[in-house]
């Protein structure tokens, strides 16, 4: 599985019955209840945002993210709670005199009626007048806010919707994308937006202008409270690493069995296409058939019968072949790829070969146990401590060999990589353990810096062998830096 992060293009916090704008605040404060101990207005607040899906749509269009081999593309909205790392903040008051909210539900809803809105330039939640100034430049009532979307327009219903199910936009008319329960109030936001985003990518949902996060109406409408309760999350203006984003997970793993094609088990073969070293797509899915050593097509092993070809990622096509049996091994076969068109031009059939090995080559069965192995790694594509522009896409090759040897390369290893950044002694995960692609001539993974926040990154390796899981820490360290263009 690989990931793509899509970041917010704008966000704002709307305060009930207030013109206050806090679009530039690095933190959103979602609150409800009585505010007798605070200078803030009574009521509750709602957070709104929109997503920049440009890079995600580009990857879908060019086949980097493909759904023809799998339907397991997921999209999860992630926002970090400001009290995640400090349990001492639970059941205590904040500097504004508020209690940390616990035991509540938040909803993720789509902004109705495709209403256009602006982020605004405000920072403070209140107009604080300082001695040296007659105005607070961090306070703003410019749109958007509870009433207005822009200078010339307002929400069809103040606050976007009415939580009493009245007015032009009642709560019952909202599209609720997901609901999340918060037991302690220090949990991070993790809303499932899979169906919503997949509809946008497919073109069946158009004109969306953003989404909102709010307490369920039952919480917003609580009366008789003597305290105010809140939960806080980092917004897109945070100066920390915890910028909110949409995490897209997609399956682009390549597990090529051409060198280890075995009798009696399911195997996969791939066709790779490049133009001057860069992956290139066919106009449509190709066809494939399997022939024996004499070039005679094998009945039932073609796309006209049982085989199905799919696109795994850009320039890579996959076919899964059911377990073969009844052959004397080792023996040779051919996979013939046809119906190859690029930009309307037909390319001659491509014939590749593979050897069918006995099943016992894949298993170790006997009277002795298998000793675990210690591995060593070499890398190419990223240099140690390299500074990489955030416009790069790197193919990182991994040479896996037996430790303490110089040339004993291993052909079939269950290896994974993980990417993270460090903040003090804390490791902040960027990409969870992901299987490394295996082709007939290399192991590798792709690393796209375009959706990564500039920072220092680390790569760990993990290998599973003889029941052991061995992790190799800080194998690669590199930095992603911003490219700044002059205007």
C-alpha positions as CSV (number, residue, x, y, z in Angstrom):
1,X,0.0,0.0,0.0
2,X,1.1,3.5,-0.8
3,X,-0.2,6.9,0.4
4,X,-1.0,10.3,-1.0
5,X,-1.6,13.3,1.3
6,X,-4.0,16.0,0.2
7,X,-3.9,19.2,2.3
8,X,-6.4,21.9,3.1
9,X,-6.8,24.8,0.7
10,X,-8.6,26.9,3.3
11,X,-10.3,26.6,6.7
12,X,-12.2,28.6,9.3
13,X,-14.0,28.3,12.6
14,X,-17.5,29.7,12.8
15,X,-18.7,30.9,16.2
16,X,-22.5,30.9,16.8
17,X,-24.2,34.3,16.3
18,X,-20.8,36.0,15.9
19,X,-19.1,37.9,13.0
20,X,-15.7,36.9,14.3
21,X,-13.3,35.3,11.8
22,X,-10.5,33.0,12.9
23,X,-9.4,31.6,9.5
24,X,-5.7,32.2,10.2
25,X,-5.6,30.7,13.6
26,X,-3.2,27.7,13.9
27,X,-5.8,25.9,16.1
28,X,-9.5,25.4,15.8
29,X,-11.4,25.4,19.1
30,X,-14.7,23.4,18.9
31,X,-16.6,24.4,22.0
32,X,-20.1,24.2,23.5
33,X,-21.9,25.2,26.8
34,X,-22.0,28.2,29.1
35,X,-19.2,30.7,28.9
36,X,-19.7,32.5,32.1
37,X,-16.0,32.1,33.0
38,X,-14.8,33.2,29.6
39,X,-14.7,36.3,27.4
40,X,-15.9,34.4,24.4
41,X,-19.5,34.5,23.1
42,X,-22.0,32.0,24.4
43,X,-23.0,29.0,22.3
44,X,-20.8,26.7,20.2
45,X,-18.5,26.6,17.1
46,X,-18.1,24.7,13.9
47,X,-15.0,24.1,11.7
48,X,-15.1,24.3,7.9
49,X,-12.5,23.4,5.4
50,X,-11.9,22.6,1.7
51,X,-9.3,20.2,0.2
52,X,-6.8,20.6,-2.6
53,X,-7.3,17.4,-4.6
54,X,-5.2,18.5,-7.6
55,X,-2.3,16.0,-7.0
56,X,-4.6,13.2,-6.1
57,X,-6.7,13.7,-9.3
58,X,-3.4,13.9,-11.3
59,X,-2.3,10.5,-10.0
60,X,-5.6,8.9,-10.7
61,X,-5.6,10.4,-14.3
62,X,-2.1,9.1,-15.1
63,X,-2.7,5.6,-13.6
64,X,-0.3,6.0,-10.6
65,X,-3.4,5.3,-8.5
66,X,-5.3,2.6,-10.3
67,X,-8.6,0.8,-9.3
68,X,-8.5,-1.9,-12.0
69,X,-6.5,-4.3,-9.8
70,X,-8.2,-3.4,-6.5
71,X,-11.1,-1.5,-5.1
72,X,-9.4,-0.9,-1.7
73,X,-8.6,2.8,-2.3
74,X,-9.5,4.5,1.0
75,X,-9.5,8.2,2.0
76,X,-9.3,9.3,5.7
77,X,-9.4,12.8,7.0
78,X,-6.7,13.2,9.7
79,X,-6.4,16.1,12.2
80,X,-4.2,16.1,15.3
81,X,-5.6,16.9,18.7
82,X,-3.6,19.6,20.5
83,X,-3.8,17.6,23.7
84,X,-2.8,14.3,22.2
85,X,0.6,14.3,23.7
86,X,-0.2,15.6,27.2
87,X,-2.5,13.5,29.3
88,X,-2.3,16.0,32.1
89,X,-4.6,18.3,30.1
90,X,-7.5,15.9,30.5
91,X,-10.2,17.0,33.0
92,X,-8.5,20.3,33.5
93,X,-9.3,23.8,32.3
94,X,-7.6,25.6,29.5
95,X,-6.2,29.2,29.6
96,X,-9.6,30.4,28.5
97,X,-11.3,28.8,31.5
98,X,-12.8,25.9,29.5
99,X,-12.9,22.2,30.4
100,X,-11.7,19.6,28.0
101,X,-14.7,18.0,26.4
102,X,-15.1,14.3,26.8
103,X,-17.7,11.7,25.8
104,X,-19.0,13.4,22.7
105,X,-19.6,12.8,19.0
106,X,-18.4,14.9,16.1
107,X,-19.9,14.8,12.6
108,X,-18.3,15.5,9.3
109,X,-20.8,17.0,6.9
110,X,-20.7,18.3,3.3
111,X,-21.3,22.1,2.9
112,X,-24.8,22.2,1.3
113,X,-25.8,23.9,-1.9
114,X,-22.2,24.3,-3.2
115,X,-21.9,27.6,-1.3
116,X,-18.7,29.6,-2.1
117,X,-16.9,30.9,1.0
118,X,-13.7,32.7,1.8
119,X,-11.2,31.8,4.6
120,X,-10.7,35.3,6.0
121,X,-7.8,37.0,7.7
122,X,-8.7,36.8,11.4
123,X,-6.7,35.1,14.1
124,X,-8.1,36.0,17.6
125,X,-11.5,34.8,18.9
126,X,-12.1,38.1,20.6
127,X,-11.3,41.8,20.1
128,X,-8.5,42.4,22.6
129,X,-7.5,46.0,22.9
130,X,-3.9,46.5,23.9
131,X,-2.5,49.6,25.7
132,X,-0.1,50.5,22.8
133,X,-2.8,50.2,20.2
134,X,-6.4,51.2,19.6
135,X,-7.2,48.1,17.6
136,X,-6.3,44.4,17.6
137,X,-4.9,43.6,14.2
138,X,-5.3,39.9,14.9
139,X,-9.1,40.3,15.3
140,X,-11.3,40.4,12.2
141,X,-14.9,40.3,11.2
142,X,-14.3,39.9,7.5
143,X,-16.0,36.9,5.9
144,X,-16.4,34.1,6.3
145,X,-18.1,34.0,9.6
146,X,-21.4,32.7,11.1
147,X,-23.5,34.9,8.9
148,X,-21.5,35.7,5.8
149,X,-19.7,33.5,3.2
150,X,-18.1,36.5,1.4
151,X,-18.5,40.2,1.5
152,X,-21.5,40.1,-0.9
153,X,-23.2,36.9,0.2
154,X,-24.4,35.0,3.2
155,X,-25.0,31.4,4.2
156,X,-28.4,30.1,3.1
157,X,-28.9,29.4,6.8
158,X,-26.8,31.1,9.4
159,X,-24.0,28.8,10.6
160,X,-24.5,26.7,7.4
161,X,-27.4,24.7,8.9
162,X,-30.0,24.9,11.7
163,X,-29.6,22.3,14.4
164,X,-33.3,22.5,15.4
165,X,-34.3,21.2,12.0
166,X,-35.9,24.4,10.9
167,X,-35.2,27.2,8.4
168,X,-34.0,26.9,4.9
169,X,-31.2,24.4,5.7
170,X,-32.3,22.0,8.5
171,X,-29.9,19.6,10.0
172,X,-31.9,16.7,8.5
173,X,-31.0,18.0,5.0
174,X,-27.3,17.7,5.5
175,X,-25.1,15.0,3.9
176,X,-23.4,13.4,6.9
177,X,-20.2,11.9,5.6
178,X,-19.1,10.2,8.9
179,X,-19.5,10.4,12.7
180,X,-16.7,9.8,15.2
181,X,-17.0,9.2,19.0
182,X,-14.5,10.7,21.4
183,X,-14.3,9.0,24.7
184,X,-11.5,11.0,26.4
185,X,-11.4,14.1,24.2
186,X,-7.7,13.8,23.3
187,X,-8.2,11.5,20.3
188,X,-7.2,12.6,16.8
189,X,-9.8,13.1,14.1
190,X,-10.0,10.1,11.8
191,X,-13.1,10.5,9.5
192,X,-13.7,8.0,6.7
193,X,-14.2,10.0,3.4
194,X,-13.8,7.0,1.1
195,X,-17.2,7.1,-0.6
196,X,-17.2,10.9,-0.8
197,X,-13.8,11.3,-2.4
198,X,-14.2,8.4,-4.7
199,X,-17.4,10.0,-6.1
200,X,-15.5,13.2,-6.7
201,X,-12.7,11.3,-8.5
202,X,-15.2,9.4,-10.6
203,X,-17.0,12.7,-11.6
204,X,-20.3,11.6,-10.1
205,X,-20.1,14.2,-7.3
206,X,-19.3,17.7,-8.6
207,X,-19.2,21.3,-7.3
208,X,-18.4,20.4,-3.7
209,X,-17.1,23.6,-1.9
210,X,-15.9,22.0,1.3
211,X,-16.9,20.2,4.5
212,X,-17.6,21.0,8.1
213,X,-17.0,19.4,11.5
214,X,-19.4,20.0,14.4
215,X,-20.8,18.5,17.5
216,X,-24.0,16.5,17.0
217,X,-27.1,18.7,17.5
218,X,-27.9,17.0,20.8
219,X,-24.6,18.4,22.2
220,X,-24.9,21.8,20.7
221,X,-28.4,22.2,22.1
222,X,-27.6,21.2,25.7
223,X,-29.0,23.7,28.2
224,X,-28.5,24.4,31.8
225,X,-24.7,24.0,31.6
226,X,-22.6,26.1,34.0
227,X,-19.3,25.3,32.3
228,X,-17.9,25.5,28.8
229,X,-16.2,22.5,27.1
230,X,-13.9,22.4,24.1
231,X,-11.6,20.3,22.0
232,X,-8.8,21.7,19.9
233,X,-7.2,20.5,16.6
234,X,-4.3,21.9,14.6
235,X,-5.4,23.8,11.4
236,X,-3.6,24.3,8.1
237,X,-1.8,27.4,9.6
238,X,0.0,25.4,12.3
239,X,3.7,25.9,12.6
240,X,4.2,22.3,13.7
241,X,4.4,19.2,11.6
242,X,0.8,18.4,12.4
243,X,-0.9,20.0,9.4
244,X,-4.3,18.4,8.8
245,X,-4.7,16.3,5.6
246,X,-6.6,13.7,3.7
247,X,-4.7,10.4,3.6
248,X,-5.3,8.3,0.5
249,X,-4.2,4.6,0.8
250,X,-4.0,2.6,-2.4
251,X,-2.6,-0.7,-3.4
252,X,0.3,-0.5,-5.9
253,X,2.4,-3.4,-4.6
254,X,4.2,-5.3,-7.2
255,X,5.1,-9.0,-6.4
256,X,6.5,-10.4,-9.6
257,X,6.9,-14.2,-9.5
258,X,8.8,-14.5,-12.8
259,X,12.0,-15.7,-11.2
260,X,10.2,-17.9,-8.6
261,X,7.2,-19.2,-10.5
262,X,6.2,-22.4,-8.7
263,X,4.0,-25.4,-9.3
264,X,0.9,-25.7,-7.2
265,X,0.5,-22.1,-6.1
266,X,-0.9,-18.8,-7.5
267,X,1.7,-16.7,-9.3
268,X,1.7,-13.2,-10.7
269,X,3.4,-11.9,-13.9
270,X,3.8,-8.3,-15.0
271,X,4.4,-6.2,-18.1
272,X,6.4,-3.0,-17.7
273,X,6.3,-0.1,-20.2
274,X,8.8,2.8,-20.3
275,X,9.4,5.7,-22.6
276,X,13.0,7.0,-22.3
277,X,13.1,5.6,-18.8
278,X,9.7,7.0,-17.6
279,X,6.7,4.8,-17.1
280,X,4.1,5.1,-19.9
281,X,0.5,3.7,-20.1
282,X,-1.2,1.8,-22.9
283,X,-4.3,3.2,-24.4
284,X,-6.2,0.2,-23.0
285,X,-5.6,-3.0,-21.1
286,X,-3.6,-5.5,-23.0
287,X,-4.3,-9.2,-23.6
288,X,-2.1,-12.1,-22.5
289,X,-1.8,-15.8,-23.2
290,X,0.5,-18.5,-21.8
291,X,2.2,-20.9,-24.1
292,X,4.3,-24.0,-23.5
293,X,8.0,-24.4,-24.5
294,X,6.9,-25.2,-28.1
295,X,5.0,-22.0,-28.4
296,X,1.6,-23.8,-28.2
297,X,-1.0,-21.8,-26.3
298,X,-2.3,-23.6,-23.2
299,X,-6.0,-24.0,-23.2
300,X,-7.7,-21.8,-20.5
301,X,-4.7,-19.6,-19.9
302,X,-5.5,-16.5,-21.8
303,X,-7.6,-13.3,-21.4
304,X,-10.1,-14.8,-23.8
305,X,-10.8,-17.5,-21.2
306,X,-9.9,-17.2,-17.5
307,X,-7.0,-14.7,-17.2
308,X,-7.7,-11.1,-16.2
309,X,-5.3,-8.3,-16.8
310,X,-5.3,-5.1,-14.7
311,X,-3.2,-2.0,-14.3
312,X,-1.4,-2.0,-11.0
313,X,0.2,1.4,-11.3
314,X,1.5,3.7,-14.0
315,X,3.1,1.7,-16.8
316,X,2.7,-1.7,-14.9
317,X,0.1,-4.4,-15.9
318,X,-0.6,-7.5,-13.9
319,X,-2.0,-10.9,-14.5
320,X,-2.7,-13.5,-11.9
321,X,-2.3,-17.1,-12.9
322,X,-4.0,-19.9,-11.0
323,X,-2.0,-22.8,-9.6
324,X,-0.5,-25.0,-12.4
325,X,-0.3,-28.8,-11.8
326,X,0.6,-31.9,-13.7
327,X,3.8,-30.6,-15.3
328,X,7.2,-32.2,-14.9
329,X,9.5,-29.5,-13.5
330,X,11.5,-27.5,-14.2
331,X,10.0,-26.5,-17.5
332,X,9.8,-23.4,-19.6
333,X,6.7,-21.3,-20.6
334,X,6.0,-18.1,-22.4
335,X,3.7,-15.2,-21.6
336,X,2.6,-13.4,-24.8
337,X,1.2,-9.9,-24.4
338,X,-0.8,-8.5,-27.3
339,X,-3.4,-5.8,-28.1
340,X,-0.7,-3.2,-27.3
341,X,-1.6,0.4,-28.3
342,X,0.2,3.6,-27.4
343,X,-1.3,6.9,-28.6
344,X,-3.3,5.0,-31.2
345,X,-0.3,3.1,-32.6
346,X,-0.1,-0.7,-32.3
347,X,3.0,-2.3,-31.0
348,X,4.0,-5.8,-32.0
349,X,3.3,-8.6,-29.4
350,X,5.8,-8.9,-26.6
351,X,6.9,-12.4,-25.6
352,X,8.5,-13.1,-22.3
353,X,9.6,-16.4,-20.7
354,X,9.5,-17.9,-17.3
355,X,10.4,-21.2,-15.7
356,X,8.0,-23.4,-13.7
357,X,9.8,-24.8,-10.6
358,X,8.7,-27.6,-8.3
359,X,6.7,-26.5,-5.3
360,X,9.4,-27.7,-2.9
361,X,11.6,-24.8,-4.0
362,X,9.2,-22.5,-2.2
363,X,9.1,-24.5,1.0
364,X,11.7,-25.9,3.4
365,X,10.5,-29.2,4.8
366,X,12.7,-31.6,6.8
367,X,14.1,-32.6,10.1
368,X,15.9,-29.4,11.0
369,X,14.6,-25.9,11.8
370,X,15.4,-22.9,9.7
371,X,17.8,-20.5,11.2
372,X,16.8,-16.8,11.1
373,X,18.8,-14.6,8.8
374,X,20.4,-11.3,9.5
375,X,20.2,-8.9,6.5
376,X,22.2,-6.1,5.1
377,X,20.9,-3.3,2.8
378,X,22.3,-1.0,0.1
379,X,20.3,1.8,-1.4
380,X,20.2,3.9,-4.5
381,X,17.9,6.7,-5.6
382,X,18.3,8.7,-2.4
383,X,21.7,9.5,-0.8
384,X,22.3,9.5,3.0
385,X,21.6,13.0,4.4
386,X,20.6,14.2,0.9
387,X,18.5,17.4,0.6
388,X,15.6,16.7,-1.7
389,X,13.3,19.3,-3.3
390,X,9.6,18.9,-2.6
391,X,9.0,18.6,-6.3
392,X,10.9,15.3,-6.7
393,X,9.6,11.7,-7.2
394,X,12.3,9.2,-6.3
395,X,12.5,5.5,-7.1
396,X,14.4,4.1,-4.1
397,X,16.2,0.8,-5.0
398,X,16.9,-1.6,-2.1
399,X,19.6,-4.2,-2.5
400,X,18.9,-7.0,0.1
401,X,21.7,-9.3,0.9
402,X,22.9,-11.6,3.7
403,X,24.6,-9.6,6.3
404,X,28.4,-9.7,6.5
405,X,28.7,-10.7,2.8
406,X,29.4,-8.5,-0.2
407,X,27.5,-10.4,-3.0
408,X,25.1,-12.9,-1.6
409,X,21.9,-11.3,-2.9
410,X,18.6,-12.8,-1.8
411,X,15.9,-13.3,-4.5
412,X,12.7,-13.6,-2.5
413,X,12.5,-11.7,0.8
414,X,9.5,-10.6,2.8
415,X,10.7,-7.0,3.3
416,X,8.9,-3.8,4.4
417,X,9.8,-0.1,4.8
418,X,8.5,2.6,7.1
419,X,8.9,6.4,6.9
420,X,8.7,8.9,9.8
421,X,10.0,12.1,11.2
422,X,11.3,12.8,14.7
423,X,10.2,15.4,17.3
424,X,12.5,14.9,20.3
425,X,12.1,11.3,21.4
426,X,8.8,10.9,19.5
427,X,8.6,9.2,16.1
428,X,5.8,10.7,14.1
429,X,4.6,8.2,11.5
430,X,4.4,9.4,7.9
431,X,3.9,6.0,6.2
432,X,3.2,2.8,8.1
433,X,5.0,-0.5,7.3
434,X,4.6,-1.1,3.5
435,X,5.8,-4.0,1.5
436,X,8.6,-3.3,-0.9
437,X,8.0,-3.9,-4.6
438,X,9.6,-7.0,-6.0
439,X,10.4,-7.3,-9.7
440,X,12.6,-9.8,-11.6
441,X,15.7,-7.5,-11.3
442,X,15.2,-5.4,-8.2
443,X,13.5,-4.4,-5.0
444,X,12.3,-0.8,-4.8
445,X,9.7,1.6,-3.5
446,X,8.5,5.0,-4.8
447,X,8.7,8.1,-2.7
448,X,6.8,11.2,-3.9
449,X,7.9,14.4,-2.1
450,X,5.2,16.5,-3.5
451,X,2.7,15.6,-0.8
452,X,5.2,15.7,2.1
453,X,5.8,18.5,4.5
454,X,9.4,19.8,4.5
455,X,11.3,18.1,7.3
456,X,14.0,15.5,8.1
457,X,12.8,12.0,7.3
458,X,13.9,8.6,8.4
459,X,13.4,5.2,6.8
460,X,13.3,1.9,8.8
461,X,13.4,-1.6,7.2
462,X,11.7,-4.7,8.5
463,X,12.3,-8.3,7.4
464,X,10.2,-11.4,8.5
465,X,12.3,-14.6,8.5
466,X,11.8,-17.9,10.3
467,X,9.1,-16.5,12.5
468,X,11.2,-13.6,13.6
469,X,10.5,-9.9,12.8
470,X,13.8,-7.9,12.6
471,X,13.6,-4.2,12.4
472,X,16.6,-2.2,11.1
473,X,16.4,1.4,12.4
474,X,17.4,4.6,10.6
475,X,18.6,3.0,7.4
476,X,18.2,6.2,5.4
477,X,18.0,9.8,6.6
478,X,17.2,12.7,4.3
479,X,15.6,16.1,4.2
480,X,12.8,17.5,2.1
481,X,13.2,21.3,1.4
482,X,10.9,23.8,-0.2
483,X,11.5,25.2,-3.7
484,X,10.7,28.9,-3.7
485,X,10.0,30.5,-7.0
486,X,10.5,34.2,-7.6
487,X,7.4,36.1,-8.6
